[in-house]
Amino acid sequence: MFDWDKWQEIFATIRKNRLRTLLTGFSVAWGIFMLVVLLAAGKGLYNGATSQFLGDATNSLWIMGGRTSVPYNGFNSNRPIILENDDYEYLNNSHEDVIRSSSSKNYWGAQAIYGKEAANYEVRSVHPDMQYLEKNWLVSGRYINQRDIDNFRKVATIGLRIKRELFKEEDPIGKHIRVNGVLFEVVGVYADEGGDNEEDNIYIPINVGQKTLSREPEQVNRIVLAYHEDYTFKQVKDFENTIIADLASAHGFDPNDKRALRIWNRRENMQEAIGVVNGISIFIWVIGIMTIVAGIIGVSNIMLIVVKERTREIGVRKALGATPASIISMIIQESVFITSISGYIGLVLGVGVISLLRDKINHDFFKNPDVDFQIALITLFILVIAGTLAGFLPARKAAMIKPIEALKDQ
């Protein structure tokens, strides 16, 4: 039931102590403001971390040659392990039941020219499955296919960013670009979930790239294998160990030599990155909560002062029949009011600052900081709890005041 008299008393107390209430409210508003900003920053870190894996299939192993760190079977250490086409073919044929899609990959920096436009991009010679492995989706035309490889076609699928930079508003399909002096027909334009940074690549057939752009036509920089998405961590680890054993046998290095091969398990990498970000998020919550606790202590202190100043008034109330519950509710109501209003101001300011800065912050590892509706509800809930806790001890002290002693208070 709404008690207007009680609210009038609360407002009268606040007006009487404007500066004190303002400073106390500021501590609460600052705590909520910092919590909102920190949580938005945590969201930005999470988005940045996950975006690093959007450009590739997470159920994939990326295999690269390294250097041996120990002698083995008569071979010296520090020997380079160079992957070749035969390694790719062998792994595909040996693990057909595990591999969902696969591609070898070579890449070079190269200048691409169309008409009067020229720019440097990364050229990637790949198999058709790289469309899935790199999570490329077609905007127009088609992707590299097996017929291109079989017929040694000089064709290219280009990123959306390249299309904008070289062709402007012109349709690139069927046009030719010159890459390091070699003409390639553009057959498709792709976009990538990873954004602009993944849309400045030129994809060409694996054998065409090896023969025209590479000094070593049988070598591959990477072998990418995608396993079944429902594989458990143990199954993936067993598959990885089998691949290491196969390549160790083919290239004559110790299977336990961790430096002989470099293998990125994208799912494992993503889990590790998200685990780190989640740890940072927990730390952010702790810092934010501690900041709010400082504000709560301030509100609690001011309410203790209010109780001290109104000791005589409270004694008169109790002498006239006021119950302890009514005294407690009055103190807590004032505490919740100060905390809620101050906290709401801090919440609005925090959301406002994030909204202003969100579009201006776009880094590879920090993207789209935001405060979602769930966080706002949690923050409001924290405000109510904080106000109640801040007022509880002063209210309990007020309820324990004996009328006779209160009336003696000067």
VENSUL-V629413 format. One record per residue. N is the residue number from 1. RES is the residue in three letters. OMEGA is omega in whole degrees, 0 to 359 (999 if undefined). NEAR is the number of other ideal C-beta (glycine too) atoms within 12 Angstrom. D_FIRST is the distance of its C-alpha to the first C-alpha in Angstrom with 1 decimal. Layout:
BEGIN
[[N,RES,OMEGA,NEAR,D_FIRST] [N,RES,OMEGA,NEAR,D_FIRST]]
END
This chain:
BEGIN
[[1,MET,183,6,0.0] [2,PHE,181,8,3.8] [3,ASP,184,13,6.3] [4,TRP,180,10,9.6] [5,ASP,181,15,11.8] [6,LYS,178,23,11.2] [7,TRP,178,16,12.1] [8,GLN,178,15,15.0] [9,GLU,180,26,16.3] [10,ILE,180,30,16.2] [11,PHE,179,20,18.2] [12,ALA,179,18,20.4] [13,THR,180,29,21.4] [14,ILE,180,26,22.2] [15,ARG,182,14,24.3] [16,LYS,183,17,26.0] [17,ASN,186,23,27.1] [18,ARG,184,15,27.6] [19,LEU,181,13,30.6] [20,ARG,179,24,29.4] [21,THR,180,33,26.1] [22,LEU,181,20,28.2] [23,LEU,179,20,30.7] [24,THR,178,38,28.1] [25,GLY,179,35,26.4] [26,PHE,180,26,29.8] [27,SER,178,33,30.6] [28,VAL,180,45,27.6] [29,ALA,179,36,28.4] [30,TRP,179,27,32.0] [31,GLY,179,40,31.3] [32,ILE,178,46,29.4] [33,PHE,180,34,32.1] [34,MET,178,31,34.8] [35,LEU,180,42,33.2] [36,VAL,181,43,33.0] [37,VAL,180,35,36.6] [38,LEU,178,34,38.0] [39,LEU,176,39,36.5] [40,ALA,178,38,37.9] [41,ALA,177,36,41.2] [42,GLY,177,35,41.1] [43,LYS,178,31,40.6] [44,GLY,177,33,43.6] [45,LEU,179,33,45.7] [46,TYR,179,32,44.9] [47,ASN,179,31,45.8] [48,GLY,181,29,48.9] [49,ALA,182,30,50.0] [50,THR,181,30,49.5] [51,SER,179,31,51.2] [52,GLN,182,31,54.3] [53,PHE,179,33,54.7] [54,LEU,184,26,53.8] [55,GLY,182,32,57.4] [56,ASP,174,35,59.0] [57,ALA,183,34,58.6] [58,THR,179,30,56.8] [59,ASN,185,33,58.9] [60,SER,174,42,62.1] [61,LEU,179,42,64.6] [62,TRP,190,37,66.3] [63,ILE,179,36,69.7] [64,MET,177,28,71.8] [65,GLY,178,29,75.0] [66,GLY,176,26,75.0] [67,ARG,180,22,77.7] [68,THR,179,29,78.9] [69,SER,179,21,78.3] [70,VAL,174,20,80.8] [71,PRO,180,16,84.4] [72,TYR,176,23,84.7] [73,ASN,178,17,87.8] [74,GLY,178,9,90.1] [75,PHE,178,21,87.7] [76,ASN,174,15,86.8] [77,SER,181,20,83.2] [78,ASN,178,17,81.6] [79,ARG,179,24,82.9] [80,PRO,174,22,80.9] [81,ILE,185,34,79.6] [82,ILE,180,26,80.0] [83,LEU,183,36,78.4] [84,GLU,179,25,80.5] [85,ASN,181,30,80.4] [86,ASP,178,21,81.9] [87,ASP,179,33,78.9] [88,TYR,181,37,76.5] [89,GLU,182,23,78.7] [90,TYR,181,24,79.1] [91,LEU,179,35,75.4] [92,ASN,182,27,74.6] [93,ASN,184,15,77.3] [94,SER,186,23,76.6] [95,HIS,181,26,72.9] [96,GLU,183,15,72.5] [97,ASP,183,14,70.2] [98,VAL,188,29,67.7] [99,ILE,177,32,67.9] [100,ARG,177,25,65.8] [101,SER,185,28,67.0] [102,SER,175,38,69.1] [103,SER,165,44,70.8] [104,SER,187,42,73.0] [105,LYS,168,40,72.4] [106,ASN,180,41,74.4] [107,TYR,181,30,73.2] [108,TRP,168,27,74.8] [109,GLY,184,18,73.9] [110,ALA,177,32,75.8] [111,GLN,176,22,76.2] [112,ALA,183,39,75.4] [113,ILE,169,26,77.0] [114,TYR,182,30,76.5] [115,GLY,179,16,78.4] [116,LYS,182,9,77.8] [117,GLU,178,21,74.6] [118,ALA,178,18,74.8] [119,ALA,179,25,72.5] [120,ASN,180,19,72.4] [121,TYR,174,35,70.4] [122,GLU,177,32,70.4] [123,VAL,182,40,72.6] [124,ARG,175,43,71.8] [125,SER,192,45,74.3] [126,VAL,169,45,72.6] [127,HIS,183,42,72.7] [128,PRO,182,30,70.7] [129,ASP,180,32,68.0] [130,MET,176,42,66.9] [131,GLN,177,29,64.8] [132,TYR,185,28,62.5] [133,LEU,179,36,62.9] [134,GLU,181,41,62.0] [135,LYS,175,29,59.3] [136,ASN,174,38,61.0] [137,TRP,189,24,60.2] [138,LEU,173,24,62.5] [139,VAL,176,25,61.8] [140,SER,179,21,65.2] [141,GLY,184,26,68.5] [142,ARG,178,26,69.0] [143,TYR,173,34,69.1] [144,ILE,179,44,72.2] [145,ASN,185,25,73.6] [146,GLN,178,18,76.4] [147,ARG,177,15,79.0] [148,ASP,180,30,78.6] [149,ILE,182,28,79.5] [150,ASP,184,15,82.3] [151,ASN,177,14,83.9] [152,PHE,181,19,83.3] [153,ARG,177,25,81.5] [154,LYS,181,31,80.6] [155,VAL,183,36,77.1] [156,ALA,169,48,73.8] [157,THR,187,45,70.1] [158,ILE,178,47,68.4] [159,GLY,182,40,64.8] [160,LEU,179,30,62.7] [161,ARG,178,27,62.9] [162,ILE,179,42,66.7] [163,LYS,181,37,66.7] [164,ARG,185,22,64.8] [165,GLU,183,27,67.0] [166,LEU,187,34,70.5] [167,PHE,180,29,70.2] [168,LYS,181,15,67.5] [169,GLU,183,9,66.8] [170,GLU,176,17,69.9] [171,ASP,185,15,69.8] [172,PRO,185,35,71.3] [173,ILE,180,23,72.3] [174,GLY,178,19,76.0] [175,LYS,181,29,76.6] [176,HIS,173,23,78.3] [177,ILE,179,39,77.3] [178,ARG,180,25,79.7] [179,VAL,184,39,78.6] [180,ASN,176,24,81.0] [181,GLY,181,14,83.7] [182,VAL,180,26,83.1] [183,LEU,176,21,81.9] [184,PHE,175,39,79.0] [185,GLU,179,29,77.7] [186,VAL,181,38,74.0] [187,VAL,181,31,72.8] [188,GLY,175,36,69.1] [189,VAL,182,36,66.0] [190,TYR,169,40,63.2] [191,ALA,184,30,59.7] [192,ASP,179,32,58.1] [193,GLU,180,23,54.6] [194,GLY,176,29,55.3] [195,GLY,186,24,55.5] [196,ASP,184,20,58.1] [197,ASN,179,23,59.6] [198,GLU,183,30,60.7] [199,GLU,177,31,61.9] [200,ASP,180,31,64.9] [201,ASN,176,40,67.3] [202,ILE,179,51,70.3] [203,TYR,178,49,70.9] [204,ILE,179,49,74.5] [205,PRO,186,40,76.3] [206,ILE,184,44,77.0] [207,ASN,178,29,80.8] [208,VAL,179,34,81.1] [209,GLY,180,44,79.2] [210,GLN,183,32,81.3] [211,LYS,187,22,84.6] [212,THR,186,28,83.9] [213,LEU,185,33,81.6] [214,SER,176,28,82.2] [215,ARG,180,12,85.2] [216,GLU,189,18,84.8] [217,PRO,180,18,84.4] [218,GLU,184,20,83.6] [219,GLN,173,30,80.9] [220,VAL,179,37,77.2] [221,ASN,183,33,74.5] [222,ARG,169,36,71.9] [223,ILE,183,45,71.5] [224,VAL,181,43,68.1] [225,LEU,177,45,67.3] [226,ALA,179,36,64.2] [227,TYR,182,35,63.5] [228,HIS,186,20,61.4] [229,GLU,183,18,57.7] [230,ASP,179,12,56.8] [231,TYR,176,26,59.1] [232,THR,179,14,57.7] [233,PHE,181,16,58.0] [234,LYS,179,11,61.0] [235,GLN,179,20,62.7] [236,VAL,180,30,62.5] [237,LYS,178,19,63.8] [238,ASP,178,17,66.7] [239,PHE,179,33,67.5] [240,GLU,180,33,67.5] [241,ASN,178,20,69.9] [242,THR,178,25,72.2] [243,ILE,179,36,72.4] [244,ILE,180,31,73.3] [245,ALA,179,23,75.9] [246,ASP,183,30,77.4] [247,LEU,176,38,77.7] [248,ALA,179,28,78.9] [249,SER,183,20,81.7] [250,ALA,186,25,82.6] [251,HIS,174,31,82.6] [252,GLY,173,19,83.8] [253,PHE,182,35,81.1] [254,ASP,179,25,79.3] [255,PRO,179,24,76.3] [256,ASN,180,16,74.5] [257,ASP,186,28,75.2] [258,LYS,183,17,71.7] [259,ARG,183,23,73.2] [260,ALA,177,36,75.6] [261,LEU,171,37,72.9] [262,ARG,182,24,69.6] [263,ILE,174,32,67.1] [264,TRP,172,26,63.6] [265,ASN,189,33,61.4] [266,ARG,179,33,58.7] [267,ARG,180,31,56.2] [268,GLU,178,24,56.7] [269,ASN,181,24,56.6] [270,MET,179,26,53.3] [271,GLN,178,19,51.7] [272,GLU,181,18,52.9] [273,ALA,180,26,51.6] [274,ILE,177,25,48.2] [275,GLY,178,16,48.1] [276,VAL,181,22,48.8] [277,VAL,178,29,46.1] [278,ASN,176,20,43.5] [279,GLY,177,18,44.5] [280,ILE,180,26,44.0] [281,SER,178,26,40.6] [282,ILE,178,17,39.6] [283,PHE,179,19,41.0] [284,ILE,178,29,39.0] [285,TRP,180,25,35.7] [286,VAL,180,18,36.8] [287,ILE,180,22,37.6] [288,GLY,180,34,34.4] [289,ILE,179,25,32.2] [290,MET,177,18,34.3] [291,THR,178,32,33.7] [292,ILE,179,40,29.9] [293,VAL,178,24,30.3] [294,ALA,177,25,32.0] [295,GLY,179,39,29.1] [296,ILE,179,38,26.7] [297,ILE,178,24,29.1] [298,GLY,178,32,29.0] [299,VAL,180,46,25.2] [300,SER,179,35,25.4] [301,ASN,181,25,28.1] [302,ILE,179,37,26.4] [303,MET,175,44,23.4] [304,LEU,178,27,26.0] [305,ILE,178,24,27.5] [306,VAL,180,38,24.2] [307,VAL,180,36,23.8] [308,LYS,181,20,27.5] [309,GLU,184,19,27.2] [310,ARG,181,32,24.2] [311,THR,181,28,25.7] [312,ARG,180,22,26.5] [313,GLU,180,27,23.1] [314,ILE,177,36,21.5] [315,GLY,178,25,24.2] [316,VAL,179,19,23.4] [317,ARG,182,28,19.7] [318,LYS,178,29,20.9] [319,ALA,180,17,23.6] [320,LEU,174,15,21.3] [321,GLY,178,11,19.3] [322,ALA,181,23,16.7] [323,THR,176,14,16.5] [324,PRO,181,22,17.7] [325,ALA,181,16,14.5] [326,SER,178,23,12.6] [327,ILE,180,37,15.7] [328,ILE,182,30,15.8] [329,SER,180,26,12.3] [330,MET,182,36,13.1] [331,ILE,181,45,16.5] [332,ILE,180,37,15.6] [333,GLN,178,34,13.0] [334,GLU,180,41,15.9] [335,SER,180,48,18.3] [336,VAL,181,32,16.6] [337,PHE,180,33,16.3] [338,ILE,182,46,20.0] [339,THR,184,45,21.2] [340,SER,181,32,19.5] [341,ILE,180,29,20.7] [342,SER,180,38,24.1] [343,GLY,179,44,24.5] [344,TYR,177,28,23.7] [345,ILE,178,25,26.3] [346,GLY,179,37,28.7] [347,LEU,180,38,28.1] [348,VAL,179,22,28.8] [349,LEU,179,25,31.9] [350,GLY,179,35,33.1] [351,VAL,180,30,32.9] [352,GLY,180,18,34.5] [353,VAL,180,23,37.4] [354,ILE,179,32,38.0] [355,SER,180,20,38.1] [356,LEU,186,15,40.7] [357,LEU,188,21,42.9] [358,ARG,183,23,42.7] [359,ASP,182,12,45.5] [360,LYS,181,14,47.6] [361,ILE,179,24,47.7] [362,ASN,181,19,49.9] [363,HIS,181,19,52.0] [364,ASP,184,22,53.7] [365,PHE,179,21,51.6] [366,PHE,187,27,48.3] [367,LYS,170,27,47.0] [368,ASN,173,26,43.9] [369,PRO,186,34,41.3] [370,ASP,175,29,37.9] [371,VAL,182,35,34.3] [372,ASP,184,20,33.1] [373,PHE,181,11,29.7] [374,GLN,179,13,29.4] [375,ILE,178,30,30.1] [376,ALA,179,26,27.4] [377,LEU,178,14,24.8] [378,ILE,181,23,26.2] [379,THR,178,40,26.0] [380,LEU,177,27,22.3] [381,PHE,178,19,21.7] [382,ILE,180,35,23.9] [383,LEU,181,38,21.9] [384,VAL,179,25,18.6] [385,ILE,181,24,20.7] [386,ALA,179,40,22.7] [387,GLY,179,38,19.8] [388,THR,180,31,18.5] [389,LEU,181,27,22.1] [390,ALA,182,44,22.8] [391,GLY,188,39,20.2] [392,PHE,182,28,20.7] [393,LEU,175,24,23.9] [394,PRO,180,39,23.1] [395,ALA,179,34,19.9] [396,ARG,178,24,22.0] [397,LYS,179,26,24.5] [398,ALA,182,39,22.2] [399,ALA,182,29,21.0] [400,MET,180,21,24.7] [401,ILE,177,32,25.6] [402,LYS,183,18,27.3] [403,PRO,183,24,26.7] [404,ILE,181,13,30.4] [405,GLU,180,16,31.4] [406,ALA,181,28,28.6] [407,LEU,176,19,29.9] [408,LYS,183,12,33.3] [409,ASP,182,19,32.3] [410,GLN,999,7,33.9]]
END
